[in-house]
Amino acid sequence: MDSFSLSLPIGTYAGVAVRVHFTFLIVAWYFLQGFGDNLIFGMVVIFVGYFLSILLHEFGHVLAARYCDGEATDIVMWAFGGLAMCRPIFHPTAALITTVAGPFVTLVLWGLFGVLRYLMEWGRLDWLDPGIWSYMFKFVAQMEYLNRWLLFFNLIPAFPMDGGRILQETLWYRLGWERAMIVTLVVSRCLAVVGMIVGFGGIWGGSWVGILSLMVFFQASQQAMAEAATAIIQPFSLRERLGRFSRRRAFFGGVAEAERVKVEQSFHVCVVCGKTERDSAELVFRVASDGKEYCVNHLPSRGAGLQR
């Protein structure tokens, strides 16, 4: 499935174009059915909470890829949640950092919503309307559940989930890129077959699990055709990369200090009141015959002899 076909652009953020694939809308419609009469609340949960949770997850990949000297240009929201078009440098550590960053963001969101739900259970804001409070609590609880579900679902070791990439990138260290990819594709297809049997066979999850497993199977097949080791492995040192923070901080700190000193130094200063050209653009300064500079409000008498 082409990730860009039948998808709608919704904007560019931090240099990343975000698009929504039609399959995302199908999944959103499916989940909305579970909210019954609370359709408005369901739309807030799906199109605000769920959408933003996935988007933040994908931006985790984006920022990590850029951190690893790579590129990230597009994000597509689709049936499996999101797909960030990231290209870190061709090295297992860089690829693993880029992949793990997404689930890490989801883990943080799960923890934040869990803590918030606990605090809301512990203490209630009495000035809020009970109905509003109830919906706020339900929203936070839904976000905690959704991010927990997204985390565990995304860690399934099969393409196109992050778990499949984590498996491939971990095996890359020992088996090389190509053999690691072959092993991961076999595991992905086997898990997809098991999921189809479980779902379509009515053992667990129903037809929805079967459909997702079927999509995993075909996506793994496409991954086999799309992924090709055409790049030469590039050097990457995590220790050196972490050291860039301190070097960059020292550099920008020096630049900021130089700019501060530059700003503090004024070209004109009145020896009487101490005002400079930075106090007012209207001030005019003159140098008297005594060699000192004055603003127009404190000019010495004419006998002092102004230098023009």
MOMOBEL-V171443 format. One record per residue. N is the residue number from 1. PHI is phi in radians with two decimals (* if undefined). OMEGA is omega in whole degrees, -180 to 180 (none if undefined). D_LAST is the distance of its C-alpha to the last C-alpha in Angstrom with 2 decimals. Layout:
n	phi	omega	d_last
N	PHI	OMEGA	D_LAST
N	PHI	OMEGA	D_LAST
//
This chain:
n	phi	omega	d_last
1	*	178	77.60
2	-1.27	-175	74.27
3	-1.18	-177	71.68
4	-1.76	178	69.49
5	-1.34	179	72.24
6	0.97	176	72.85
7	-2.18	-174	69.75
8	-1.92	177	67.03
9	-1.24	-180	63.30
10	-2.13	176	61.66
11	2.46	177	58.14
12	-2.14	-177	55.99
13	-2.28	-178	54.72
14	0.94	179	52.65
15	1.37	-179	53.40
16	-2.02	178	57.14
17	-1.40	-179	59.14
18	-1.88	-179	61.75
19	-2.28	178	64.97
20	-2.01	179	68.12
21	-1.45	-176	71.47
22	-1.10	180	74.36
23	-1.17	176	76.43
24	-1.11	180	73.99
25	-1.18	177	74.75
26	-1.12	179	78.48
27	-1.12	179	78.24
28	-1.06	178	76.11
29	-1.07	180	78.78
30	-1.08	-179	81.50
31	-1.21	179	79.87
32	-1.11	-180	79.20
33	-1.10	-178	82.96
34	-1.34	-179	83.30
35	-1.61	176	81.29
36	1.01	-178	83.87
37	-1.35	180	82.79
38	-1.48	-174	79.46
39	-1.16	-180	77.99
40	-1.11	178	74.49
41	-1.07	179	74.35
42	-1.09	179	75.64
43	-1.15	177	72.93
44	-1.12	-180	70.26
45	-1.08	-175	71.88
46	-1.34	-171	72.26
47	-1.56	174	69.21
48	-1.99	-177	66.73
49	-1.12	-178	68.08
50	-1.11	-179	70.13
51	-1.08	-178	67.67
52	-1.18	178	64.64
53	-1.08	179	66.69
54	-1.18	-179	67.61
55	-1.09	177	64.10
56	-1.13	175	62.68
57	-1.00	-179	65.50
58	-1.20	177	64.52
59	-1.18	171	60.82
60	-1.06	175	62.02
61	-1.05	-176	63.42
62	-1.06	-177	60.25
63	-1.15	178	57.87
64	-1.18	178	60.33
65	-1.09	178	60.62
66	-1.17	176	56.87
67	-1.06	180	56.86
68	-1.59	176	59.46
69	1.07	179	57.25
70	-1.88	-179	59.23
71	-2.21	175	58.71
72	-2.62	-172	59.67
73	-2.10	-172	59.23
74	-2.48	171	61.89
75	-2.28	177	63.95
76	-2.04	175	67.17
77	-1.56	-176	68.89
78	-2.50	-170	72.61
79	-0.99	-178	76.09
80	-1.47	180	75.61
81	2.03	-179	72.38
82	-2.71	179	69.52
83	-2.47	179	68.85
84	-1.67	179	65.54
85	-1.44	-176	65.03
86	-1.91	177	63.75
87	-2.32	174	63.66
88	-1.22	178	62.87
89	-1.07	-172	63.11
90	-1.35	180	66.74
91	-2.70	-176	67.69
92	-1.05	-179	70.13
93	-1.17	179	67.77
94	-1.09	180	64.95
95	-1.14	-179	67.48
96	-1.17	178	69.04
97	-1.06	-180	65.73
98	-1.07	-178	64.90
99	-1.25	-176	68.33
100	-1.17	-177	68.59
101	-1.03	-179	65.21
102	-1.13	177	66.69
103	-1.03	178	69.68
104	-1.11	177	67.44
105	-1.08	179	65.31
106	-1.10	177	68.55
107	-1.07	178	69.80
108	-1.10	179	66.66
109	-1.10	177	67.05
110	-1.02	180	70.72
111	-1.12	-179	69.87
112	-1.12	179	67.12
113	-1.19	177	69.39
114	-1.15	178	72.25
115	-1.13	180	70.26
116	-1.11	178	69.03
117	-1.12	179	72.62
118	-1.09	179	73.80
119	-1.13	179	71.14
120	-1.23	176	72.07
121	-1.24	-176	75.72
122	-1.34	-178	74.91
123	-2.46	-177	72.81
124	-1.90	176	72.60
125	-1.47	-173	69.82
126	-1.17	-178	71.83
127	-1.33	179	69.30
128	-1.47	175	69.83
129	-1.10	-178	72.56
130	-0.96	179	75.60
131	-1.16	178	75.70
132	-1.11	179	72.06
133	-1.05	-179	72.58
134	-1.07	180	75.69
135	-1.20	177	73.93
136	-1.07	-179	71.00
137	-1.12	179	73.50
138	-1.10	179	75.51
139	-1.11	180	72.39
140	-1.08	179	71.37
141	-1.10	178	74.97
142	-1.10	-180	75.11
143	-1.16	176	71.91
144	-1.10	179	73.33
145	-1.11	-177	76.54
146	-1.11	-179	74.90
147	-1.21	175	72.59
148	-1.14	179	75.55
149	-1.11	179	77.62
150	-1.07	-179	74.84
151	-1.09	-177	74.42
152	-1.22	177	78.10
153	-1.11	-176	78.70
154	-1.26	-180	75.75
155	-1.61	173	77.05
156	-1.06	-174	80.37
157	-1.31	180	80.61
158	-2.58	174	80.91
159	-1.20	7	78.63
160	-1.66	-180	76.51
161	-1.17	180	75.89
162	-1.11	178	73.54
163	-1.03	177	76.59
164	-1.14	179	77.83
165	-1.19	178	74.58
166	-1.07	178	74.53
167	-1.09	-179	78.09
168	-1.11	-177	77.28
169	-1.30	175	74.13
170	-1.26	177	75.95
171	-1.18	-178	78.85
172	-0.96	-178	76.40
173	-1.07	-175	75.91
174	-1.74	-173	79.63
175	-1.82	-172	80.94
176	1.51	-173	78.08
177	-1.09	-172	76.45
178	-1.18	-180	79.34
179	-1.16	177	82.23
180	-1.10	178	80.28
181	-1.14	180	79.70
182	-1.07	-180	83.42
183	-1.06	-178	84.48
184	-1.15	178	82.06
185	-1.16	177	83.26
186	-1.11	178	86.87
187	-1.07	-179	86.09
188	-1.07	-178	84.22
189	-1.18	179	87.16
190	-1.12	178	89.70
191	-1.13	179	87.83
192	-1.13	179	87.51
193	-1.11	178	91.28
194	-1.06	179	91.99
195	-1.10	178	89.67
196	-1.14	179	91.45
197	-1.13	-179	94.83
198	-1.15	-176	93.69
199	-1.30	-178	92.01
200	-1.23	179	94.40
201	-1.44	177	97.36
202	1.32	-179	96.53
203	-1.30	179	96.33
204	-2.80	172	92.85
205	1.47	178	89.91
206	1.29	-174	91.70
207	-1.13	-178	90.77
208	-1.09	177	87.02
209	-1.13	178	87.28
210	-1.11	179	89.34
211	-1.13	178	86.82
212	-1.06	180	83.94
213	-1.13	177	86.06
214	-1.11	178	86.85
215	-1.15	177	83.17
216	-1.09	-179	82.58
217	-1.06	-179	85.34
218	-1.23	178	83.91
219	-1.16	177	80.35
220	-1.11	177	81.57
221	-1.12	178	83.22
222	-1.18	179	80.01
223	-1.09	179	78.15
224	-1.08	180	80.54
225	-1.46	-175	79.58
226	-1.38	-177	75.85
227	-1.43	177	75.16
228	-2.48	-178	75.25
229	-1.40	-179	74.04
230	-1.67	-178	72.09
231	-1.64	174	69.16
232	-1.54	-178	69.15
233	-1.01	-175	68.75
234	-1.89	179	65.24
235	-1.18	179	64.28
236	-2.65	179	63.16
237	-2.11	179	62.67
238	-1.16	179	62.37
239	-1.08	179	61.18
240	-1.15	-178	58.36
241	-1.17	178	57.51
242	-1.15	179	57.37
243	-1.17	180	55.11
244	-1.15	180	52.52
245	-1.04	-178	51.73
246	-1.17	179	50.52
247	-1.17	180	48.66
248	-1.18	179	46.98
249	-1.09	179	46.16
250	-1.13	-179	44.60
251	-1.13	-178	42.58
252	-1.21	174	41.21
253	-1.14	177	40.67
254	-1.15	178	38.46
255	-1.12	180	36.53
256	-1.10	179	36.12
257	-1.13	178	34.93
258	-1.10	178	32.35
259	-1.16	179	31.10
260	-1.12	179	31.05
261	-1.12	180	29.01
262	-1.10	-180	26.61
263	-1.19	-177	26.24
264	-1.20	179	25.88
265	-1.43	-179	22.95
266	-1.87	-180	19.68
267	-1.36	-180	16.37
268	-2.03	176	14.48
269	-2.49	177	16.21
270	-1.38	-177	15.68
271	-1.28	-179	17.25
272	-1.58	-176	18.89
273	-1.75	178	20.57
274	1.38	180	20.38
275	-1.24	180	19.58
276	-2.19	179	18.30
277	-1.17	179	17.62
278	-1.38	178	21.41
279	-1.30	179	22.12
280	-2.81	179	20.78
281	-1.25	-178	19.32
282	-1.49	-177	17.93
283	-1.18	176	15.66
284	-2.06	-177	11.87
285	-2.04	177	10.08
286	-2.39	176	6.99
287	-1.82	-180	7.25
288	-1.48	-178	8.37
289	-1.16	177	9.74
290	-1.38	177	12.85
291	1.47	-179	11.63
292	-1.79	-176	12.52
293	-1.81	-179	11.26
294	-2.30	169	12.17
295	-1.42	-175	13.16
296	-1.11	-179	12.66
297	-1.35	-178	16.17
298	-2.21	178	15.67
299	-1.10	176	12.48
300	-1.20	-179	13.61
301	-1.08	-178	14.47
302	-1.04	-179	12.46
303	-1.11	178	14.26
304	-1.22	177	12.61
305	1.31	178	9.44
306	-1.36	171	6.19
307	-1.71	-179	3.75
308	-1.87	none	0.00
//
